[in-house]
Amino acid sequence: MIESKAQVEEAAARIAALRDEIGRVIVGQHHVVEQLLWCLLAGGHALLEGIPGLGKTMLIRTLADCVALQFSRIQFTPDLMPSDITGTTLIDFSTQGNAAQRFQPGPLFGNLVLADEINRATPKTQSALLEAMQEGTVTAGGETHRLPKPFFVLATQNPIEQEGTYPLPEAQLDRFLLKIGVEFPTREELKQIVLRTTSASQANANAIMSAAELTELQMVAKQILVAEEMLDWAVKTVMMSHPQESDAPDEVKRFVRYGAGPRALQAIISVSKVRALASGRLHVTWQDIRHTAMPVLRHRIVLSYEAQAMGLTTDRMTEAILAVLEAER
C-alpha cells in the first residue's frame, strides 16, 4: 500500500530519471518516450507507427538498456513461421543412442521484445504472437511454456508501404495497450540527431533501474486512487466512441462503424494511474484521462468506408469526443 505522499514523489523522481536517461540517447520524441513509459509501467504492450528511419528500434533498445531488461528483436517477414519466434522441440541423442526431447526457446523468450514490422508476418505467425501477448505463454509440441516476467511486446509498423503486408486483426490490435504515432523530427532535432550520430563518441544509456524496481513501480501505480467521478468520465469517453450512443458526437455517428471495447476502459484507467504517479499525485484527474484517451482509442475505433475514403482518422473521432466532454465539464 502507498504509505505516504513521499513514496509517490520518490516514484515520480525515479520515473523522471528514467525519462532523462533515455533523453541522453534519443533526440526529441518526447511524447513517444512518455507514452512508452506509460505502457511499461502499466504492464502493457505498445504498437509504434511511423515511417522508417525515425529511431523506433533505437528507442526501444535504449529503453531496455535503461531498465536492464533482456532485449530481443524479431524482424518479421512473410516467410517467418510460428516456431521461428516461439521456439521448437528438438530431439537430442545421447552417446548410447537414446533420444530425448528438449525445448529450444525462441526470441519471444525475452523481457522486452521488439516485433519489427509486425504487419509483415502472416496471420499464422501473428496468432502465435497473440497467445504470448495475452496469456504470457507459448505452446509448442503440445506443451505450454511460461514467458519470463516482466514481458513486453513493442511492435512497429510502417504506415506508408503496404505491399506484402497483412493488416493486424482487431482482436490483436486490442491487445496493444497503446498505439503510439512516431512523428518526423523538427529541424533543430534533425541537427541534433546528425551531430550525435556522426561524432566520434556517441552516448549510451546506463541501467538506472532493475526489473525488480520496475515491478515495484508498477505495483505503486496500481494503488493510485480513481474517484467515482473520474471513472464515470472514462466510461463516457469509451461509450461515446460507439455510433449508436445518443450522446456521441455527430462525426462518430456518421463515420464510425464500431467503437472501443472494455479493454479501452481498462487501458485508460491503468495508463491514467501511471500518468498521475509520474506527476507525483495520489489520484487520477480529468487531464490524465484526456491525455491518455488518444493513444488508447487510436487503434480501437473502426472507421466506415466513407471515412476512409475521405481520409479521416480515428484521432479526429477521439478529438470530437473529447471536445464534447470538455464542454460538459
N, C-alpha and C positions, 0 to 999 in steps of 0.2 A: 504494500500500500504506500501511496505518497504520504510521507510523514510531515513535510514542511514545504513552504514556498522556496526555501533554499535548495531543496532537492530538484525542483523544477528548473530553477535558474542555473544550477550546475549542469543539468541535462541540456539546456539550451546552449550553454557555453561549449559543451562538447560537440554539439551539432554544428555550431558556428566554426569551431576549429577544424572540423572535417570539411566544411564548405571552403574555408580558406586554403586548406592544404590542396584540395582539388584545383583551386584557382591559381596555384603556383605553376600548374602544368597546362591547364585549359584556359584559353583566352575567351573572354565573354561567355555567351551561352548561359547567362545567369539563371534564367527561368528553367532551362533544361536541367541544370545542376540541382536547382531547388526541387523540382518535381521528381528527379531521380532519388533524391534523399527522402522525400515523402514516401516514395514507393518502397525504398529499402527499409525504412523504419516502421512502415505499416505491414511489412512482411509479404508484399505482393510482387507481381511481375509487371514489366513495362514494355510497351511497344514504341520504338522511336522511328519516326518517319521523317526522311529528309534526303535531299539529293546526295550523291557520292561526294566524298572529299570534305565533309564538314566536321570530321573528327569524332564521329559517333563511336567508332571502335576504340580510339584513344581515350575517350571519356570513360567508357565502361571499364577499360583496363586500369585506368588511373583510380577509379572508384574501388576496384578490387584491391589494388595496392594499398590504398589508404586504410582499408578495414582488414587487411591481412587475410583476405578470403582466397580460397583456391579458385583460380580463374581458368575457365575452359572455353575455347572458341570452336564453334561449328560453322563451317561455310556451307550453306545449303545450296544444293544443285538438284536438278530434276532426276538425276540418276542415283541420288542418295537413298539408301534403304534404311528401314527402321533399325535393323541391327547395327548399322554403322554409327548410330548415335546412342542407342541404349546399351549395346554390348551383345555378346553372343556366348553360347555354351560351347566350350572346346573339350576335346577328348585327349587326355594325356595317357601315354603308355609308359609303364614302368619298365625297368630293365628285365623284369621277369615276364613281361608281355601282358601284364594286367592293365585293363583300361579303366579310367576314372574320369568322370565328368567334372569340369571346372568352369565357372562363370567368369568371363573376362569383361570387366566393366567398360562401358563406352565413355565418350566425352561428356555425357549428361551427368556423370558422377563427379560433379564439382559443386562448389558453393555458389559461384556466380557464373552462369553460363551465357555466353554471347551467342545468340542464334542469328547469324549474319544473313541478311536477305532471306528471311524465313519464308516469304511467299514464293520462293523458287522450288520449295520442296513439294513433292506430290502429296495428295491427301492421305495416302497410306502412311507416309513418314510423319506428316503433321499430326495424325491421330496418336502416334506413339508419343509425340511431344506433349499432346493434350493430357494423356494419363499422368505424365511426370509433373505437369503444372498443377493439375487438380488434386491428385492423390499423393504426390511426393513419392511415388513408387515407379518401378519399371518391371514389366513382366516379360520374361524370356525363358523359353524351354519349359513352360508350364509352371515356373516358379516366380514368385514376386520378391523383388529386392527393394529395400528402402533406400532412398537417396539421402545423402548427408544433409545435416542441418547446420546452419541455415541454407536454404536453397532458393535461388532467384534466377529467373529467365529474363534476360534483357534482349529483346529481339529488335532487329532493324529491317526496314524495307524502303525501297526506292519508289517514290510516288510517280516518277516520270516513265521509266522503262517498264512496260507491262508485257512485252513479248517473252514467252516461255515462263510465265508465272502462273501460280494457282492461288487465286484470292482466298484469304483465310475465311472459313465459315464463321457465321455469327456466334456459334457455340464456343469456338476457340477464342474469338476476339473478346468475348465476355469474360474469359479467364484472365485477361490482362487488366490489372488494377487501373492503369492509366495508359493513355495514348499521348505521347509527347511529340509535338512538332519541333523539329530542329531547323531553325531559320538560318538564312545566309548571313554571315557576319557583316558588320559595318565597315566603313573604310579604315577607321582607326584600328579596329580589331584585326582587319586583314594585315595591316602593317605590323602589328604586334606578333601575329602568327608567323609572318615571314622572318622577323627578327629572331624569334625564339627557335624556329626550326632550321635556320641556316647558319646559326652561330656555332662556334667550336664546342661550347659547353651548353648542354640542354638540361633543364630542370627535371628532376624525377621526384615522384611523390613518395613520401615516407609513410610507413604504417603507424598511424597515431591512434588506432582503435583495434581491439581484438574482436573476434567473433563473439566471445562471451560478453564483452561490453556492449556490442551491438544488440545482442539478445536482451540485455538488461534495459537498454533504452526502449526497445520495442515493448517490454512489459510496462515501463513507466508511461509510455504513450497510451496504452490501453486503459490506464486509470484516469486519464483526463476526463473531466465531467462534461456531460452533454445535457443541458436543460431541456425540459419537455418542449418549450417554445422552439428551441433550435432544431430539435428532432422533427417538429412539425414543419418547419421551413424546408428542411432537407427532403421530407416526404413530398411537399408541394413541388419542389424542384424536379423530382423524378416523375411525379404524376403528370405534370404539365407537359412532359415530352410525348405524351400519348394524344393522338389527334382526336380521339373520342371524348376526351375530358372537356367539360363545358367551359372551364376557365382557362383552357390552353390558348396561347396566342393564335391569331389568325394564320400566321405563317406556318405554325406547326400543324394546324388543322388542314391546311391546303397541301403542304409539301412533305409531310412525314407519313410513312406507311406504318412503321412500328416504333414505339417508344422504348425507353430503357426499362430493364427488369429489376428485380430485388437486389441483384449484386451491385447495381449502380448506387443504391441507397447505402448498402454496406460499405462501399468504397468511399462515398462522400463522407460518411461519419468517421471511418478509420483514418482517412487522409487529413480530415479537418482536425482530428485529435493531434496528429503529428505536427501540423502547422501551428496549432496552439502551443504545443510543447516547445517547438523551435522558437516561438516568440516569448517564451517564459511565462505563459499563462496556464492557470489551472482549469480553465473551462473553454469550450468552443463558442465562438461568436458567429454572427451572420457573415462577417468578412471572410472567415475561414471557409464557410460553405460556398460563398460566392466565388472565391478564387480556386477552389478545388473542383467546382462543377464542370468547368470547361474540359480539362483533360479526362475527367471521369465519363462524361457523356459523349465525347467526341467520336468514339467507336461503337457506341451502343444505340445510337439513333439511326434508323434505316430510312433513307430518303425515298421519295417516289421517283418514278422515271421522269416525270415532268421537272422535278427539282434538279435531277442530274443533268438533264438536257439544258437547263438554264444556267448550269454552273454554280448552283447554290451549294453551301457546305453545311455540315452539322453544327459547326461553330456558330453560324448565323442563327440557327434554330435555338441554340443554347443562349445566345445573346438576347434573343427575343424573350425567352423565358425569364432570364434574369432581369430584364427591363421591366416586365410586368410585376415581378416580385418586389423590385426596388420601389415601384410606385405604390405598392400595397403597404409598405413599411412606414 
